[in-house]
Amino acid sequence: MSTEKIYSVIGIGIGPFNLGLAALIEPVEDLSALFFDQSENFDWHPGLMLDNATLQVPFLGDLVTMADPTNKHSFLNYIKQSGRLYTFYIRENFFIYRREYNAYCKWVASQLPNCKFSHKVVSIDHVDNVYKVMVINTQTCLTSTYYATKIVLGTGTSPHIPDFIDPELPNLIHASKYLNFKSRIPKNAAVTVIGSGQSAAEVFRDLLPATQNGLKLKWFTRSSHFFPLDNKSKLTLELTSPEYVDHFHSLSDEKRKHLLARQHGLYKGIDQELINEIFDSLYEMSLEDTPLNVELRSNMRLTSVNEEADGTYNLDFIHTELDQPFEDQSDYVILATGYKYKEPAILSGIESKINRLENGLFNVNRNYTIDKNGTDIFVQNAELHTHGLSTPDLGMGAYRNSCIINQLANREVYKVEKRIAFQQFGVQKATSELSANNVLELINE
């Protein structure tokens, strides 16, 4: 190993967060990094890349801008190089299309030699104070060994299907595969969408026009109503601030758990414009003489899905307020049941180094590390239970990456805002009134 190069950091998984980390590390001369992903190329949620779907964060929350507005991998530079900067300017909309964001990320990935796709990490060990990472090239089947002093886990979340549902049922899918599945749905089929969030709403909106040609469309949610995502209220957005992360992290594990349960509308839910668009479409369709082939129900908790002899599905529900059973029959089922973090099996080789809570989840330090020393193993989008709702927020990715890079370099590479919120989240009193000058002073601390 004495002749092998030892990298400053190796990243496992190349989603938006680790891609942003790779882009921000690239110009830092005293840091060396490699990032591996088993996929053939970058492709962000391709099964939900609907034409009119937009990001739920402004374009400034790209891979790099909130850490370094001058970075060449910014979204603005991407559209400038694409010849569309003036048309983007005239559009006057901060929220870009999801497929445009995906194309931007692909553009960034293509420029980063430190990102290796078609490379699957098969094991991680800690040997002689460095991490030994075994990687197989999925195209050549050749295995290589790499070494690094730090590790960043960016394997992200995976589509979640409830345990009581057989994921192999032929006409049942998770919404993440919707576009690949859509062509299989016949014109006169009955389709049931399960879920209360943005993905469920987008699938419902996409299928809604087909109900005028015979499709029967149903949308069931366990929630008490089809609720809007509260991500446009400015004081609410301060709950993604570094100060709130500090506050949330300081709470007991039990308090954090109960708090997250009450905050679903802050990081789950439906864009209000989309809710209104769906209602307006239903209203317009109701003006016709023919009845709507649409059914929407709230308070419906799905308890089982059983395939019948004819290939249809019987779905059993419990009404959460009436505590009464309800039964539905459908030809196709689309589960918009969200995403959950799934630990990669490769962590078994370094399990002894990982710090855990009593429930087995990572005990993530405030600095985004999970190793017992709090210095070596960083995580991306695996700390919702310890850091709160900023965890999956694309707009906060550059903040987290700035924190990680500064620790890797042991110096301030990127300036990290410590206070950005007008409100305070604890019991401490403000030392002075917040004027415009005070705010600038706080941001520049």
Legacy VTK file of the C-alpha trace (Angstrom):
# vtk DataFile Version 3.0
C-alpha trace
ASCII
DATASET POLYDATA
POINTS 445 float
0.000 0.000 0.000
2.979 2.307 0.444
3.107 2.894 -3.311
-0.637 3.409 -3.719
-2.128 6.877 -3.936
-4.158 7.816 -0.873
-7.024 10.152 -1.759
-8.330 12.801 0.592
-11.817 11.373 0.208
-13.739 8.712 -1.688
-17.437 9.255 -2.318
-19.823 6.343 -2.771
-22.866 7.107 -4.883
-23.268 10.030 -7.303
-26.636 11.642 -6.771
-27.097 15.424 -6.721
-25.462 15.811 -3.287
-22.255 13.903 -4.006
-22.157 15.354 -7.511
-22.228 18.798 -5.933
-19.467 17.746 -3.554
-17.354 16.541 -6.488
-17.918 19.834 -8.327
-16.945 21.912 -5.287
-13.866 19.800 -4.540
-12.539 19.984 -8.121
-10.893 23.436 -7.837
-9.417 22.729 -4.372
-5.812 21.853 -5.207
-4.865 20.335 -1.857
-7.764 17.859 -1.910
-7.909 14.725 -4.051
-11.149 12.812 -4.521
-12.856 10.025 -6.403
-16.570 9.320 -6.592
-18.079 5.992 -7.679
-21.553 5.014 -8.847
-22.693 1.706 -10.281
-25.096 3.370 -12.745
-23.927 3.845 -16.312
-24.441 7.620 -16.094
-26.153 10.281 -14.057
-29.942 10.115 -14.377
-32.107 11.653 -11.664
-35.547 10.026 -11.156
-36.007 9.149 -14.866
-39.332 7.427 -14.181
-40.843 10.727 -13.047
-39.272 13.025 -15.620
-42.629 14.445 -16.670
-42.500 17.290 -19.186
-44.126 19.932 -16.990
-42.735 18.898 -13.589
-40.584 21.525 -11.872
-38.142 21.520 -8.993
-39.529 22.657 -5.662
-36.466 24.795 -4.899
-35.259 27.867 -6.856
-32.513 27.416 -9.453
-30.018 29.059 -7.059
-30.161 25.790 -5.127
-28.103 24.117 -7.846
-25.021 22.006 -7.172
-22.619 24.835 -6.311
-24.020 28.380 -6.316
-24.966 28.660 -2.636
-21.382 27.687 -1.746
-19.576 29.529 -4.528
-21.531 31.714 -6.996
-18.403 31.985 -9.170
-18.043 28.230 -9.686
-18.016 27.208 -13.348
-20.438 24.352 -12.634
-23.356 26.653 -11.792
-26.742 26.333 -13.460
-26.431 29.849 -14.873
-23.173 28.922 -16.585
-24.818 25.768 -17.922
-27.619 27.678 -19.625
-25.170 30.335 -20.805
-23.090 27.613 -22.474
-26.329 26.135 -23.836
-27.266 29.465 -25.455
-30.423 29.917 -23.387
-29.481 32.499 -20.758
-31.545 35.324 -22.248
-34.605 33.168 -22.795
-34.288 32.015 -19.185
-34.057 35.657 -18.123
-37.201 36.568 -20.056
-39.062 33.578 -18.581
-38.787 35.232 -15.126
-39.284 32.045 -13.131
-36.986 30.807 -10.388
-38.321 27.229 -10.601
-36.767 25.219 -13.407
-38.110 22.077 -15.015
-37.020 18.811 -13.474
-35.776 17.510 -16.801
-33.766 20.717 -17.204
-32.162 20.126 -13.803
-31.355 16.560 -14.818
-29.730 17.775 -18.053
-27.724 20.304 -16.031
-26.477 17.603 -13.656
-25.516 15.405 -16.609
-23.542 18.346 -18.023
-21.673 18.807 -14.746
-20.971 15.071 -14.393
-19.532 14.948 -17.914
-16.934 17.572 -16.945
-15.736 15.952 -13.729
-12.937 13.384 -14.114
-13.286 12.566 -10.412
-16.706 10.965 -11.057
-16.585 7.321 -12.147
-19.816 5.758 -13.358
-20.219 2.020 -14.045
-18.071 1.463 -10.949
-19.638 -0.501 -8.110
-18.098 -0.382 -4.642
-18.115 -3.941 -3.301
-16.341 -3.521 0.048
-14.862 -1.004 2.464
-12.289 -1.814 5.121
-10.149 0.264 7.461
-6.495 -0.742 7.220
-3.458 1.102 8.586
-5.520 4.226 9.335
-6.887 4.533 5.809
-10.010 3.265 4.101
-9.523 0.489 1.575
-12.241 0.571 -1.073
-12.699 -2.314 -3.510
-14.419 -1.338 -6.753
-15.546 -3.394 -9.736
-15.896 -1.876 -13.182
-19.286 -3.197 -14.289
-18.373 -2.896 -17.967
-14.995 -4.647 -17.860
-15.598 -6.756 -14.700
-12.129 -5.713 -13.501
-11.661 -5.049 -9.786
-9.472 -2.251 -8.440
-8.470 -1.078 -4.967
-8.420 2.550 -3.861
-7.399 4.191 -0.591
-8.626 7.324 1.159
-8.404 8.997 4.539
-12.122 9.909 4.520
-15.363 8.458 3.139
-18.582 10.183 2.060
-21.685 8.010 1.736
-24.009 9.447 -0.901
-26.044 6.380 -1.800
-29.210 8.309 -1.002
-32.734 7.060 -0.474
-34.508 4.211 -2.282
-38.143 3.801 -3.381
-40.174 2.498 -0.449
-42.843 -0.193 -0.855
-44.632 -1.207 2.364
-43.614 -4.619 3.692
-47.118 -6.090 3.353
-47.093 -5.566 -0.432
-45.394 -7.997 -2.812
-43.167 -5.790 -5.003
-43.142 -8.457 -7.725
-46.845 -8.156 -8.515
-47.006 -7.617 -12.297
-49.244 -4.547 -12.554
-48.102 -2.803 -9.404
-45.195 -0.362 -9.335
-43.608 2.374 -7.299
-44.206 5.834 -8.765
-40.474 6.195 -9.424
-40.993 3.836 -12.410
-44.151 5.498 -13.664
-43.043 6.611 -17.133
-41.707 3.139 -17.946
-45.008 1.681 -16.749
-47.465 4.119 -18.315
-47.489 2.565 -21.797
-48.759 -0.743 -20.349
-51.991 0.804 -19.084
-54.943 0.146 -21.456
-57.393 2.905 -22.327
-60.293 1.484 -20.271
-58.335 0.248 -17.239
-58.933 1.143 -13.607
-55.854 2.728 -12.016
-55.390 3.435 -8.318
-52.754 5.898 -7.095
-51.717 5.576 -3.448
-50.003 8.487 -1.688
-50.316 12.081 -0.550
-47.195 13.757 -1.891
-45.890 15.467 -4.983
-45.245 12.244 -6.926
-48.814 11.020 -6.406
-50.185 14.366 -7.551
-47.960 14.459 -10.640
-48.979 10.943 -11.680
-52.651 11.754 -11.077
-52.401 14.948 -13.141
-50.642 13.108 -15.959
-53.323 10.403 -16.130
-56.304 12.710 -15.616
-56.896 13.613 -19.309
-57.193 9.889 -20.144
-60.300 9.647 -17.948
-62.226 11.396 -20.717
-61.380 8.425 -22.967
-62.442 5.628 -20.626
-59.742 5.394 -17.954
-61.041 5.096 -14.395
-58.684 6.943 -12.060
-58.638 6.753 -8.260
-56.424 8.556 -5.773
-56.318 7.437 -2.137
-54.301 8.978 0.670
-53.837 8.062 4.329
-53.635 11.763 5.213
-56.673 13.702 6.398
-56.586 15.789 3.220
-54.564 16.451 0.072
-52.299 18.966 1.757
-50.007 21.581 0.213
-46.270 21.612 0.737
-45.420 24.583 2.919
-42.179 25.516 1.168
-43.096 28.979 -0.067
-43.751 30.618 3.306
-40.580 32.589 3.985
-40.473 32.284 7.750
-41.206 28.582 7.405
-38.274 28.274 5.003
-36.037 29.404 7.850
-36.500 25.894 9.261
-33.844 24.807 6.771
-31.367 27.279 8.269
-28.118 26.282 10.007
-29.552 27.675 13.254
-32.553 25.374 13.067
-30.313 22.397 12.275
-28.328 23.288 15.413
-31.550 23.440 17.436
-33.019 20.235 16.012
-29.775 18.328 16.513
-29.639 19.418 20.166
-32.995 17.747 20.946
-33.359 14.226 22.302
-33.910 11.440 19.806
-37.490 10.989 21.032
-38.320 14.696 20.667
-36.837 14.782 17.179
-38.958 11.809 16.181
-42.197 13.422 17.392
-41.261 16.749 15.831
-40.636 15.229 12.397
-44.025 13.492 12.571
-45.653 16.920 12.947
-43.611 18.500 10.151
-44.711 16.336 7.214
-46.213 19.332 5.471
-42.823 21.032 5.439
-40.933 18.406 3.451
-43.778 16.236 2.155
-46.960 17.335 0.433
-48.001 18.813 -2.892
-47.055 22.063 -4.562
-50.045 24.346 -4.082
-50.096 25.395 -7.726
-50.381 21.747 -8.711
-53.260 21.168 -6.285
-55.061 24.151 -7.767
-54.347 22.974 -11.309
-55.816 19.546 -10.536
-58.935 21.096 -8.999
-59.399 23.456 -11.955
-59.065 20.537 -14.386
-61.656 18.539 -12.452
-63.978 21.536 -12.420
-63.617 22.038 -16.166
-64.253 18.340 -16.802
-67.331 18.433 -14.562
-68.979 20.867 -16.955
-69.504 18.011 -19.396
-72.709 15.943 -19.280
-70.834 12.699 -18.666
-69.873 11.747 -15.086
-66.234 11.975 -14.023
-64.263 8.726 -14.069
-62.399 10.000 -11.009
-62.462 9.111 -7.327
-60.488 10.855 -4.574
-60.510 9.644 -0.968
-58.595 10.776 2.112
-58.121 9.055 5.490
-57.561 5.743 3.697
-54.788 3.603 5.173
-53.893 0.724 2.866
-53.584 -2.599 4.720
-53.291 -5.226 1.957
-53.069 -5.740 -1.803
-54.123 -9.122 -3.187
-54.034 -10.294 -6.776
-57.233 -11.975 -7.950
-57.480 -14.884 -10.395
-58.311 -12.537 -13.276
-55.177 -10.459 -12.660
-56.961 -7.543 -11.000
-56.192 -6.351 -7.488
-58.260 -6.214 -4.347
-57.117 -3.391 -2.055
-58.132 -3.283 1.591
-58.183 -0.016 3.530
-59.084 1.239 6.973
-60.690 4.657 7.231
-58.493 6.314 9.843
-61.219 8.526 11.326
-64.213 6.202 11.134
-62.142 3.105 11.908
-64.138 1.240 9.260
-62.935 -1.040 6.449
-63.109 -0.077 2.793
-62.440 -2.220 -0.261
-61.349 -1.219 -3.752
-60.773 -3.140 -6.970
-58.284 -2.001 -9.572
-56.390 -3.228 -12.626
-53.208 -1.238 -11.942
-51.718 0.162 -8.743
-49.169 2.976 -8.542
-47.556 3.396 -5.142
-46.372 6.938 -4.453
-45.196 5.798 -1.024
-42.019 7.813 -0.857
-38.369 6.975 -0.317
-36.374 5.673 2.623
-32.699 5.482 3.388
-31.306 1.986 3.005
-27.882 1.295 4.405
-25.479 -0.140 1.829
-24.276 -3.645 2.690
-20.670 -2.550 2.145
-20.685 -0.885 5.572
-20.276 -4.288 7.217
-16.491 -4.012 6.831
-16.365 -0.831 8.928
-19.291 -1.500 11.266
-17.077 -1.282 14.356
-16.302 2.354 13.527
-19.930 3.485 13.179
-21.783 5.206 16.000
-25.460 4.256 16.299
-28.543 5.210 18.272
-30.421 2.646 20.353
-32.812 2.025 17.453
-29.901 1.114 15.170
-29.988 4.263 13.051
-26.841 6.292 12.471
-26.028 8.638 15.330
-25.058 11.450 12.981
-22.867 14.137 14.490
-23.641 17.785 13.808
-20.713 17.827 11.340
-22.420 15.041 9.280
-20.093 12.243 10.400
-21.188 8.844 11.718
-17.861 7.404 12.895
-17.152 7.257 16.604
-14.329 9.771 16.306
-16.530 12.202 14.381
-13.885 12.816 11.733
-13.885 10.214 8.962
-17.211 8.938 7.592
-19.614 11.576 6.271
-23.196 11.010 5.109
-25.402 12.795 2.579
-29.200 12.606 2.924
-29.072 9.975 5.673
-29.570 12.296 8.635
-33.240 13.305 8.544
-33.746 11.845 12.032
-30.863 13.879 13.512
-30.702 17.056 11.397
-34.311 17.573 10.379
-36.064 18.627 7.220
-33.062 20.359 5.617
-31.604 16.884 4.984
-33.272 16.109 1.599
-33.482 19.773 0.563
-31.533 20.317 -2.666
-31.059 23.950 -1.740
-29.132 23.025 1.417
-26.829 20.565 -0.353
-24.171 23.211 -1.001
-24.213 24.220 2.675
-23.620 20.645 3.827
-20.938 20.150 1.181
-19.192 23.346 2.288
-19.122 22.011 5.847
-17.703 18.688 4.655
-15.035 20.244 2.422
-13.850 22.608 5.141
-13.336 19.613 7.418
-11.556 17.627 4.717
-9.169 20.534 4.099
-8.928 21.498 7.773
-9.422 25.137 6.764
-12.148 27.422 5.454
-12.338 26.671 1.739
-15.936 27.856 1.457
-17.485 30.446 3.736
-20.276 28.838 5.742
-23.146 30.949 7.018
-23.790 30.367 10.707
-26.915 32.484 11.031
-29.386 33.345 8.289
-32.746 33.377 10.105
-34.579 36.338 11.633
-36.243 34.074 14.201
-34.608 32.210 17.068
-35.385 28.590 17.870
-34.221 28.244 21.458
-34.667 30.222 24.660
-31.615 32.434 24.316
-32.346 36.141 23.887
-31.076 38.249 21.043
-28.272 40.562 22.128
-29.471 43.363 19.854
-32.283 44.176 17.511
-32.049 42.691 14.055
-31.483 45.538 11.648
-30.191 45.105 8.128
-26.659 45.756 9.380
-27.085 43.269 12.229
-28.144 40.569 9.801
-25.102 41.177 7.621
-22.886 40.952 10.678
-24.494 37.649 11.699
-24.104 36.179 8.231
-20.449 37.218 8.137
-19.555 35.713 11.539
LINES 1 446
445 0 1 2 3 4 5 6 7 8 9 10 11 12 13 14 15 16 17 18 19 20 21 22 23 24 25 26 27 28 29 30 31 32 33 34 35 36 37 38 39 40 41 42 43 44 45 46 47 48 49 50 51 52 53 54 55 56 57 58 59 60 61 62 63 64 65 66 67 68 69 70 71 72 73 74 75 76 77 78 79 80 81 82 83 84 85 86 87 88 89 90 91 92 93 94 95 96 97 98 99 100 101 102 103 104 105 106 107 108 109 110 111 112 113 114 115 116 117 118 119 120 121 122 123 124 125 126 127 128 129 130 131 132 133 134 135 136 137 138 139 140 141 142 143 144 145 146 147 148 149 150 151 152 153 154 155 156 157 158 159 160 161 162 163 164 165 166 167 168 169 170 171 172 173 174 175 176 177 178 179 180 181 182 183 184 185 186 187 188 189 190 191 192 193 194 195 196 197 198 199 200 201 202 203 204 205 206 207 208 209 210 211 212 213 214 215 216 217 218 219 220 221 222 223 224 225 226 227 228 229 230 231 232 233 234 235 236 237 238 239 240 241 242 243 244 245 246 247 248 249 250 251 252 253 254 255 256 257 258 259 260 261 262 263 264 265 266 267 268 269 270 271 272 273 274 275 276 277 278 279 280 281 282 283 284 285 286 287 288 289 290 291 292 293 294 295 296 297 298 299 300 301 302 303 304 305 306 307 308 309 310 311 312 313 314 315 316 317 318 319 320 321 322 323 324 325 326 327 328 329 330 331 332 333 334 335 336 337 338 339 340 341 342 343 344 345 346 347 348 349 350 351 352 353 354 355 356 357 358 359 360 361 362 363 364 365 366 367 368 369 370 371 372 373 374 375 376 377 378 379 380 381 382 383 384 385 386 387 388 389 390 391 392 393 394 395 396 397 398 399 400 401 402 403 404 405 406 407 408 409 410 411 412 413 414 415 416 417 418 419 420 421 422 423 424 425 426 427 428 429 430 431 432 433 434 435 436 437 438 439 440 441 442 443 444
